[in-house]
Amino acid sequence: MRKLNFFALVSLFFVTATFIYRDAAALHQVSNSFQPGVNYVVIGAFAVHQNAIRFTSHAKSLKYDARYEFNPNRGLYYVYVLDTRDRERALSEARRLRVESEFIDAWVYGGVLGDDSPGVDINPVTEGQLGAVRHEGTASGTSNTSNAEVTASEHVTAQHQEQTPVASTQASSREVLPGQASREVEDAALGKRFIFELYRASDNRTVDGDVQVIDTDRSRKLATYKGNEPVRVASPASKSGNITLISEVFGYRKVQHDLNYNDPQGPTIREDANGNVIVPFELIRLQRGDIAVMYNVYFFKDAGVMRPESRYEVNSLLEMLRENPKYKIRIHGHTNGNAPGKIISMGEEKNYFSLTGTKEGFGSAKKLSQERAEVIRDYLLEQGIDASRMQIKAWGGKRPIHDKNSPRAEENVRVEVEILED
């Protein structure tokens, strides 16, 4: 009888263990497939991959931690500057961006980008759901709490592709009944309408770029806005209302306009039929002795290899050299600090914008800055630019813009282009 009880007990143990194991395995499988909701603060969405890369680069140049990810539910690339599980934090940041930055249509996407699981676009002002995004079309909001809509389109000119986001949202502050608000009231709430026209002096061709708005009285940067499209510029809220507009497009000389926000006037400033204040920026190519920083060229950590979003600005340099065969340049490489360390170099395949096929070594900061300048030169060589037109200068960390421990120390990592002959 005791033997029977013993074997029964052993059998019961194995049966129980089997169920525990199966339950644990099932629980493990569920936990692996479950992904908690993430809230993304989105500043733009694009149907074209290259446009997403360029807009991400633009946001990075404004010191935002911008990234992009494909949203299979929308069929669009979402560019975002924050991802957090804290929904209130995301909504608050999106509202702040609408007021304090050029991203006046920022919204929140709740879900997991890159995953085909359901997600939702949220208007941060009303906290209601936005409508579906459809390529080359619009869709009205589906929630009763918001009449906002998201639109999608592609804007391509014969000369270049614009960086315009293909998705935008309309804040509820604009949702007013006819006759309830005048243009003056709307301008006071959302900012004055401007269009910053960036064009090349030699042939009047439109040029992609941004314009910084500075509070002249306080010498404080207010925001950066995209050129060649309508934008809302917030009031400086200063006693004089004076602002300074600065355009620093790579490959061109800096252009500055000083005007009064409340009464913007000047010899070339005008207003169009829609009430937009048009401010023209006539851009002149760099000339001998000029030095330009490639603000939108980024490198992988510890690598003499460019990140994909650098391609646009490097191609701008290529275009400049092709446009004027007399140009000769010197490419200056800089790092943050002089400490030696790991260096990731290109392999035989010459992947200028990818870590595929790279090799790892060790060297000085000067060597790293040398490789970063060389990777740009080698890319230009591959595109047909003669080697005699380009020189290299590696500085390591000898010429920092900021202290190496400064919060802005990352700006020390840069490449500059000096015009030797034009």
C-alpha positions in Angstrom: 0.0 0.0 0.0 2.9 2.3 0.8 4.5 1.5 -2.5 1.2 2.4 -4.3 1.0 5.7 -2.5 4.6 6.4 -3.3 4.1 5.8 -7.0 0.9 7.7 -7.0 2.6 10.6 -5.4 5.5 10.5 -7.9 3.0 10.4 -10.8 1.1 13.3 -9.3 4.4 15.3 -9.1 5.3 14.7 -12.7 1.8 15.6 -13.9 1.8 18.8 -11.8 5.3 19.7 -13.0 4.2 19.2 -16.6 1.3 21.5 -16.3 3.4 24.1 -14.4 6.0 23.9 -17.2 3.4 24.2 -19.9 1.7 27.1 -18.1 5.1 28.8 -17.7 6.0 28.3 -21.3 2.6 29.8 -22.3 3.1 32.7 -20.0 6.6 33.3 -21.4 5.2 33.2 -24.9 2.4 35.8 -24.0 4.9 38.0 -22.2 7.2 38.0 -25.2 4.4 38.9 -27.6 2.9 41.6 -25.4 4.3 45.1 -26.0 3.2 47.9 -23.7 1.8 51.0 -25.3 4.3 53.7 -26.3 3.4 57.3 -26.8 5.4 59.0 -29.6 5.5 62.8 -30.1 5.3 63.0 -33.9 6.3 66.1 -35.8 5.8 64.8 -39.4 4.9 61.8 -41.5 6.1 60.9 -45.0 5.3 58.5 -47.8 8.8 58.8 -49.3 11.7 57.3 -47.2 14.2 59.9 -48.4 11.9 62.8 -47.3 11.7 61.2 -43.8 15.5 61.0 -43.6 15.8 64.7 -44.7 13.2 65.9 -42.2 14.8 63.9 -39.4 18.1 65.5 -40.3 16.4 68.9 -40.2 15.0 68.3 -36.7 18.4 67.1 -35.5 20.0 70.3 -36.7 17.6 72.1 -34.4 18.9 69.9 -31.5 15.9 67.6 -31.3 16.5 63.9 -30.6 14.6 63.1 -33.8 14.2 59.6 -35.2 11.8 57.9 -37.7 10.1 54.6 -38.0 7.7 53.1 -40.5 4.0 52.9 -39.4 2.6 50.0 -41.4 -1.0 50.9 -40.3 -0.6 54.3 -42.0 1.8 53.3 -44.7 4.0 56.3 -43.7 7.3 57.0 -42.1 6.6 58.8 -38.8 9.3 61.3 -37.6 9.2 61.7 -33.8 11.2 63.5 -31.1 10.1 61.6 -28.0 8.9 58.1 -27.1 7.6 57.4 -23.6 5.1 55.2 -21.7 4.0 58.3 -19.9 1.0 59.5 -21.9 0.6 62.8 -20.1 4.3 63.6 -20.7 3.9 63.0 -24.4 0.7 65.1 -24.7 2.4 68.0 -22.7 5.5 67.9 -25.0 3.4 67.9 -28.1 1.4 70.9 -26.8 4.7 72.7 -26.0 6.1 72.0 -29.5 2.9 73.5 -31.0 3.5 76.8 -29.2 7.3 77.1 -28.9 8.7 75.5 -32.1 8.1 75.4 -35.8 6.3 72.0 -35.4 3.0 73.6 -34.8 1.1 70.5 -35.8 2.9 68.0 -33.5 0.7 65.2 -32.3 0.9 62.0 -30.3 0.8 58.4 -31.7 -0.1 55.7 -29.2 1.0 52.3 -30.2 4.2 50.6 -31.3 5.8 52.0 -34.5 7.3 49.4 -36.8 4.6 46.9 -35.6 1.3 46.3 -37.4 -0.6 46.2 -34.1 -3.4 48.9 -33.8 -2.4 52.4 -32.9 -4.1 55.8 -32.6 -3.2 59.4 -33.5 -4.1 61.8 -30.8 -4.7 65.6 -31.0 -2.7 66.9 -27.9 -5.0 69.9 -27.5 -8.4 68.1 -27.5 -7.0 64.7 -26.6 -9.4 63.3 -29.1 -8.5 60.8 -31.9 -7.3 62.1 -35.2 -8.6 60.6 -38.5 -6.8 58.1 -40.7 -3.8 59.2 -42.8 -4.2 58.4 -46.5 -1.6 59.1 -49.2 -2.6 61.9 -51.5 -5.9 62.5 -49.6 -7.5 63.5 -46.4 -9.7 61.9 -43.8 -11.9 63.5 -41.2 -11.5 62.7 -37.6 -13.5 59.8 -36.4 -13.8 60.8 -32.8 -16.7 62.9 -31.5 -14.3 64.9 -29.3 -12.3 66.3 -32.2 -13.0 67.6 -35.7 -9.2 67.6 -36.4 -8.0 65.8 -39.5 -4.7 64.4 -40.8 -3.7 64.9 -44.4 -1.1 63.2 -46.5 0.4 64.3 -49.8 3.7 64.4 -51.7 5.2 67.7 -52.8 7.9 67.3 -55.5 9.2 70.1 -57.7 11.0 69.6 -61.0 14.3 70.6 -59.3 14.2 68.9 -55.9 12.0 67.2 -53.4 10.7 69.3 -50.6 11.0 68.2 -46.9 7.4 69.1 -46.3 5.8 66.6 -43.9 3.0 64.7 -45.7 0.9 64.6 -42.5 -0.3 67.6 -40.5 -2.9 68.2 -37.8 -5.2 71.1 -37.2 -5.4 72.3 -33.6 -8.8 72.8 -32.0 -7.9 76.5 -31.4 -8.5 77.0 -35.1 -11.9 75.3 -35.1 -14.1 78.3 -34.9 -17.5 79.1 -36.3 -17.7 81.6 -39.2 -17.5 85.2 -38.0 -16.4 84.3 -34.4 -12.7 85.2 -34.9 -11.0 87.7 -37.0 -7.6 87.3 -38.6 -6.1 89.6 -36.0 -7.4 87.4 -33.2 -6.1 84.2 -34.9 -2.7 85.8 -35.5 -2.5 86.8 -31.9 -3.2 83.3 -30.7 -1.2 81.3 -33.2 1.4 83.8 -34.5 1.8 86.0 -37.5 1.9 84.4 -40.9 5.3 84.4 -42.7 6.8 82.8 -45.8 10.6 82.9 -45.9 11.6 82.7 -49.6 15.0 81.1 -50.0 16.3 81.3 -53.5 19.6 81.3 -55.3 20.8 84.7 -56.5 22.3 83.4 -59.8 19.2 81.9 -61.2 16.3 82.5 -58.7 16.1 78.7 -58.1 14.3 77.8 -54.8 16.7 76.5 -52.2 15.8 74.2 -49.3 16.7 75.6 -45.9 15.6 77.1 -42.6 15.4 80.5 -41.0 16.2 81.2 -37.3 14.1 83.8 -35.6 15.9 85.8 -32.8 14.5 88.1 -30.2 16.7 91.1 -30.9 16.2 92.8 -27.5 17.1 89.7 -25.5 19.5 88.2 -28.0 17.6 84.9 -27.6 16.7 82.4 -30.3 12.9 81.9 -30.4 12.6 79.2 -33.0 13.7 77.8 -36.4 11.3 77.6 -39.3 11.2 75.9 -42.7 11.7 78.1 -45.7 9.5 78.4 -48.7 6.3 77.4 -47.0 3.7 79.2 -44.8 4.6 79.2 -41.1 3.3 80.8 -37.9 5.9 82.9 -36.1 5.1 83.5 -32.4 5.4 87.1 -31.1 8.7 87.8 -29.2 6.5 89.5 -26.5 9.2 92.2 -26.1 8.7 95.9 -25.7 10.0 96.8 -29.1 8.9 93.8 -31.0 12.1 93.7 -33.0 13.3 90.4 -34.4 16.3 89.2 -36.4 15.9 86.6 -39.2 18.9 84.5 -40.1 19.4 82.0 -42.9 22.5 79.8 -42.9 22.0 77.3 -45.7 25.0 75.1 -46.3 26.9 76.2 -49.4 25.7 79.8 -49.2 26.6 82.9 -47.3 24.7 83.9 -44.2 21.8 86.3 -44.8 20.2 88.4 -42.1 17.1 90.6 -42.0 16.2 92.9 -39.1 12.5 93.9 -38.8 9.7 94.6 -36.4 7.3 91.8 -35.7 4.3 94.1 -35.2 4.9 96.1 -38.4 7.2 94.1 -40.7 8.4 96.4 -43.5 11.3 96.7 -45.8 12.3 97.4 -49.4 11.8 93.7 -50.4 9.2 92.7 -47.8 5.6 92.3 -49.1 2.3 90.7 -48.1 0.5 88.2 -50.4 -3.3 87.7 -50.9 -3.5 85.3 -48.0 -2.0 87.7 -45.5 1.4 86.0 -45.4 4.3 88.3 -44.9 6.9 87.4 -47.6 10.5 87.9 -46.6 13.0 87.1 -49.4 16.5 85.7 -48.8 18.7 86.0 -51.8 21.4 83.4 -51.3 24.9 83.8 -52.7 27.3 80.9 -53.0 30.3 80.6 -50.7 33.4 82.5 -51.9 37.1 82.2 -51.4 38.0 82.3 -47.7 34.6 81.3 -46.4 34.2 78.4 -44.0 30.9 76.6 -43.6 30.0 74.0 -41.0 28.2 70.9 -42.2 25.6 71.0 -39.4 23.6 68.1 -40.9 26.4 65.6 -41.3 26.4 63.0 -38.5 28.7 60.1 -37.8 28.1 56.8 -36.1 29.7 56.7 -32.6 33.5 56.2 -32.8 33.2 55.8 -36.5 34.6 57.4 -39.7 31.3 56.5 -41.3 28.3 58.8 -41.9 24.8 58.2 -40.7 22.2 57.9 -43.5 20.6 61.3 -42.7 23.9 62.9 -43.7 23.4 62.1 -47.3 21.4 65.2 -48.2 24.0 67.7 -47.0 26.9 65.8 -48.5 25.0 65.8 -51.8 24.5 69.6 -51.4 28.3 69.9 -51.3 28.6 67.7 -54.3 26.1 69.9 -56.2 28.1 73.0 -55.2 31.3 71.5 -56.6 29.7 70.4 -59.8 28.0 73.8 -60.3 31.3 75.6 -60.1 34.3 73.6 -61.5 36.7 76.3 -60.2 35.9 75.5 -56.6 38.7 74.0 -54.5 38.0 73.1 -50.9 39.7 72.0 -47.7 37.7 69.6 -45.5 38.3 70.1 -41.7 37.6 67.2 -39.3 37.0 67.9 -35.6 36.2 65.7 -32.5 35.2 66.4 -29.0 38.3 66.0 -26.9 41.7 64.4 -27.6 41.3 61.1 -25.9 42.3 58.1 -28.0 39.9 55.2 -28.4 38.1 52.8 -30.6 37.8 53.7 -34.3 35.3 52.0 -36.7 36.5 52.4 -40.2 35.0 51.6 -43.6 35.8 48.3 -45.1 36.6 47.4 -48.7 33.0 47.8 -49.8 33.0 51.6 -49.2 29.6 51.9 -47.4 29.7 55.6 -46.7 26.4 55.7 -44.8 26.3 52.2 -43.2 28.2 50.1 -40.7 27.9 47.1 -42.9 31.4 45.6 -43.6 33.2 48.0 -41.3 36.4 47.1 -39.4 37.3 48.0 -35.8 40.6 49.5 -34.7 42.2 51.9 -32.2 43.7 55.3 -32.6 44.0 59.0 -31.7 41.2 61.6 -31.8 43.2 63.2 -34.7 43.1 59.9 -36.6 39.3 59.7 -36.1 38.8 63.3 -37.3 41.1 62.5 -40.3 38.9 59.5 -41.3 35.7 61.5 -40.9 37.1 64.2 -43.3 38.3 61.5 -45.7 35.0 59.6 -45.9 33.4 62.8 -47.3 36.3 63.3 -49.7 36.2 59.7 -50.8 32.4 59.9 -51.4 33.0 63.0 -53.6 35.7 61.2 -55.5 33.4 58.4 -56.2 30.9 60.9 -57.6 33.4 62.2 -60.0 35.0 65.2 -58.2 38.7 65.4 -59.1 41.1 64.7 -56.1 43.1 67.9 -57.0 40.2 70.0 -55.9 40.1 68.7 -52.3 42.4 68.8 -49.3 42.1 67.3 -45.8 42.9 68.8 -42.4 42.5 66.8 -39.2 42.3 68.7 -35.9 41.2 66.1 -33.4 39.9 68.1 -30.4 42.2 71.1 -30.8 39.6 73.5 -32.0 36.4 73.0 -29.9 33.4 75.3 -30.1 32.4 74.5 -26.5 34.1 72.9 -23.4 34.3 69.1 -23.9 32.1 68.7 -20.7 29.5 71.3 -21.8 25.9 70.2 -22.4 26.5 71.3 -26.0 29.8 69.5 -26.4 28.4 67.3 -29.1 28.6 70.3 -31.4 32.4 70.0 -31.3 32.1 66.9 -33.4 31.8 68.5 -36.8 33.1 68.8 -40.3 33.8 72.2 -41.9 34.4 73.1 -45.5 36.8 75.9 -46.4 36.7 77.5 -49.9 40.3 77.8 -51.1 39.5 78.9 -54.7 36.3 79.9 -56.4 
